[in-house]
């Protein structure tokens, strides 16, 4: 909850601070009009608060998954994969900044052509805020992408320990699902606040530029759809491999036991069946979550049909 308070606090603080800065420069009337546009007409306090909250959350928790993987698998096994490279890219602040900068530049041109109902410094503040939303939104999406890349790198790694029984990697699916849900919510809020915002559309492109305001949704749909479910597929593969390894160990242990072949076989089959039934149940429980990708598609369709 602290991340939400911080996120909305930053968003509200931006709106209030810039309005106060404008007050002695452009006058009380224009400053009030700016504040009304920020907090009401464009609803930037809400959409920005959601984006900032998600960015703060993922920044503060970005070490969770790498640390979990590092503690679960040996360094020797991980060095045989591309996990280290993807982890480096995932944690790289410079790569995140350079990637976000590209979309900040794209956002600048979109909002410059859409044209806020202000000129000068008020317009600059609103463009800066929207570009910041784009940059932070892309930051969150990039993190989801490299989480999937790290998981892809370890998908074929040999599993020597029983990671299934204690569900050592289960938090990954929960974490990615939470971030995906938050992403879908803030993308919808950003698109709604901008698409229905009172832009002037008086550039040579006219209202054609309005379609460009759907860019966050166009990018978010494949990101959320793919990366929300892919981690579960990887976990299923790793857990199934862990179960098979444990079955082999049980076979070795039972060789020295004074049991009939039937009893040994029954025990092994029962363990294998129980474990894989539980694995299917875990996957089924995860897949019963809200299909957030479909939800966001319907949201965007709703925007277009209004």
Number of C-alpha atoms within 10 A of each C-alpha: 8 9 18 17 14 16 24 20 16 17 23 18 13 18 21 16 12 18 23 15 13 20 16 10 11 14 10 14 10 16 20 15 15 24 20 15 20 23 16 14 17 21 18 26 22 21 24 29 24 27 29 26 25 25 25 19 19 18 14 10 10 15 13 13 19 19 10 14 19 13 11 14 17 12 12 8 13 17 11 12 17 14 22 17 13 20 18 14 18 22 16 11 12 10 15 19 14 13 15 22 19 13 21 22 13 16 24 18 15 20 23 15 21 25 20 20 16 16 9 8 14 22 17 14 18 21 21 16 18 20 23 21 27 26 25 24 25 24 25 24 19 19 20 22 17 19 22 20 22 24 22 19 20 21 18 13 15 14 22 12 14 16 20 21 14 8 13 16 19 17 13 19 20 15 17 22 23 13 21 25 20 18 26 22 19 24 29 21 20 26 20 19 21 21 18 14 17 15 19 14 19 13 13 10 11 13 15 13 19 19 11 16 21 20 16 20 20 14 13 22 20 13 19 25 18 16 22 25 19 17 26 23 15 19 23 19 13 21 24 20 21 20 23 17 16 22 18 12 11 15 14 11 10 17 12 8 9 9 11 11 11 9 12 17 14 12 16 18 13 12 16 17 13 12 19 17 12 14 20 14 12 16 16 11 10 15 13 9 9 11 15 20 22 12 16 22 19 12 18 18 11 10 15 11 6 6
